[in-house]
Amino acid sequence: MLRWVGLWVIAMLCACGATKVNKQKPLVSSSINKKVDSLAQAVKEASKNSIDSVVTEVISPDTLNNFPKIPVINSQTPEEKLVEQKRTGINKNSNWASAIHYDNRKPNYVIIHHTSQNSTAQTVRTFQLEHTKVSSHYVIGRDGQVIQMLNDYDRAWHAGRSKWGSNTDINSVSLGIELDNNGREPFADAQINSLLVLLDTLKSKYQIPQLNFIGHADIAPTRKDDPNVNFPWKRLAEHGFGIWYNEDFLGEPPFNFNAIDALKIMGYDMTNAEAAIRAFKRKYIRTEVNGVLTARDKAVLYDLYRKYY
């Protein structure tokens, strides 16, 4: 009996030991661990093989010539662009005498002046004195000599306080041309011929519209009267610089034609209507230059308005 009890106790102890051993088994079998280790090793090996398989090839200069060439943009610094721009602004057909008062800008108008002085040399000297505070791009002598005093792209100080249309800074958009004339005498043929050549050059070069060739009196009617009544605006208009009316036939304006509005549309500053009318008549009528529009004056104005505006 005791022997059978002892055997039972031994059997129970063995069973408990087996159960304890089973509970301590790892969650992942050793075979799986081996598979994971093998996979990691395989990845490492594959990476090593891919790196080792990279081949570095040295390309010779001759081989590079076979590749398509990429266009290279020749970019200039602002300073280089300015130097190049100033170089193209020099007129090779005229003499040079540098003025000292200017800024930079692009021309879209040409303003014609008379100098009200006695010689070309006097005008050149005036534009080179510090205290005068005035300058122009070109001076044309009575003999036709053309002197350029500022680069076309520079902002000269020739228009002063002025207005044309809505533009109140004429210096910033215009070229100034001074004609050697005391303000009362006729303009010499040689002088006008040189002016026409210069205007043709400027118009072509800067694409200046025909309507934008005007006089100083147009933009400053209360202060200026230049160029004087002897200036041949008709001749200029025939060459495409400025405008002129049909002298052979002037139609009567319609009943509702407003002369003041027409002058304003042309560009005149009508703050002082009498001064604007006087400037208009000095340019187109040339006789009885005053602030009153006659019936013929209105017909001339209407013809210009109808043709160009």
Secondary structure in CASP SS format (residue, H / E / C, confidence):
PFRMAT SS
TARGET T0000
AUTHOR 0000-0000-0000
METHOD secondary structure of the structure
MODEL  1
M C 1.00
L H 1.00
R H 1.00
W H 1.00
V H 1.00
G H 1.00
L H 1.00
W H 1.00
V H 1.00
I H 1.00
A H 1.00
M H 1.00
L H 1.00
C H 1.00
A H 1.00
C H 1.00
G H 1.00
A H 1.00
T H 1.00
K H 1.00
V H 1.00
N H 1.00
K H 1.00
Q C 1.00
K C 1.00
P C 1.00
L C 1.00
V C 1.00
S C 1.00
S H 1.00
S H 1.00
I H 1.00
N H 1.00
K H 1.00
K H 1.00
V H 1.00
D H 1.00
S H 1.00
L H 1.00
A H 1.00
Q H 1.00
A H 1.00
V H 1.00
K H 1.00
E H 1.00
A H 1.00
S H 1.00
K H 1.00
N H 1.00
S H 1.00
I H 1.00
D H 1.00
S C 1.00
V C 1.00
V C 1.00
T C 1.00
E C 1.00
V C 1.00
I C 1.00
S C 1.00
P H 1.00
D H 1.00
T H 1.00
L H 1.00
N C 1.00
N C 1.00
F C 1.00
P C 1.00
K C 1.00
I C 1.00
P C 1.00
V C 1.00
I C 1.00
N C 1.00
S C 1.00
Q C 1.00
T C 1.00
P H 1.00
E H 1.00
E H 1.00
K H 1.00
L H 1.00
V H 1.00
E H 1.00
Q H 1.00
K H 1.00
R H 1.00
T H 1.00
G C 1.00
I C 1.00
N C 1.00
K C 1.00
N C 1.00
S C 1.00
N E 1.00
W E 1.00
A C 1.00
S C 1.00
A C 1.00
I C 1.00
H C 1.00
Y E 1.00
D E 1.00
N E 1.00
R C 1.00
K C 1.00
P C 1.00
N C 1.00
Y E 1.00
V E 1.00
I E 1.00
I E 1.00
H E 1.00
H E 1.00
T C 1.00
S C 1.00
Q C 1.00
N C 1.00
S C 1.00
T H 1.00
A H 1.00
Q H 1.00
T H 1.00
V H 1.00
R H 1.00
T H 1.00
F C 1.00
Q C 1.00
L C 1.00
E H 1.00
H H 1.00
T H 1.00
K C 1.00
V C 1.00
S C 1.00
S C 1.00
H C 1.00
Y E 1.00
V E 1.00
I E 1.00
G C 1.00
R C 1.00
D C 1.00
G C 1.00
Q C 1.00
V E 1.00
I E 1.00
Q E 1.00
M C 1.00
L C 1.00
N C 1.00
D C 1.00
Y C 1.00
D E 1.00
R E 1.00
A E 1.00
W C 1.00
H C 1.00
A C 1.00
G C 1.00
R C 1.00
S C 1.00
K C 1.00
W E 1.00
G C 1.00
S C 1.00
N E 1.00
T C 1.00
D C 1.00
I H 1.00
N H 1.00
S H 1.00
V H 1.00
S E 1.00
L E 1.00
G E 1.00
I E 1.00
E E 1.00
L E 1.00
D C 1.00
N C 1.00
N C 1.00
G C 1.00
R C 1.00
E C 1.00
P C 1.00
F C 1.00
A C 1.00
D H 1.00
A H 1.00
Q H 1.00
I H 1.00
N H 1.00
S H 1.00
L H 1.00
L H 1.00
V H 1.00
L H 1.00
L H 1.00
D H 1.00
T H 1.00
L H 1.00
K H 1.00
S H 1.00
K H 1.00
Y H 1.00
Q C 1.00
I C 1.00
P C 1.00
Q H 1.00
L H 1.00
N H 1.00
F E 1.00
I E 1.00
G E 1.00
H H 1.00
A H 1.00
D H 1.00
I H 1.00
A C 1.00
P C 1.00
T C 1.00
R C 1.00
K C 1.00
D C 1.00
D C 1.00
P C 1.00
N C 1.00
V C 1.00
N C 1.00
F C 1.00
P C 1.00
W H 1.00
K H 1.00
R H 1.00
L H 1.00
A H 1.00
E H 1.00
H C 1.00
G C 1.00
F C 1.00
G C 1.00
I C 1.00
W C 1.00
Y C 1.00
N C 1.00
E C 1.00
D C 1.00
F C 1.00
L C 1.00
G C 1.00
E C 1.00
P C 1.00
P C 1.00
F C 1.00
N C 1.00
F C 1.00
N C 1.00
A H 1.00
I H 1.00
D H 1.00
A H 1.00
L H 1.00
K H 1.00
I H 1.00
M H 1.00
G C 1.00
Y C 1.00
D C 1.00
M H 1.00
T H 1.00
N H 1.00
A H 1.00
E H 1.00
A H 1.00
A H 1.00
I H 1.00
R H 1.00
A H 1.00
F H 1.00
K H 1.00
R H 1.00
K H 1.00
Y H 1.00
I C 1.00
R C 1.00
T C 1.00
E C 1.00
V C 1.00
N C 1.00
G C 1.00
V C 1.00
L C 1.00
T C 1.00
A H 1.00
R H 1.00
D H 1.00
K H 1.00
A H 1.00
V H 1.00
L H 1.00
Y H 1.00
D H 1.00
L H 1.00
Y H 1.00
R H 1.00
K H 1.00
Y H 1.00
Y C 1.00
END
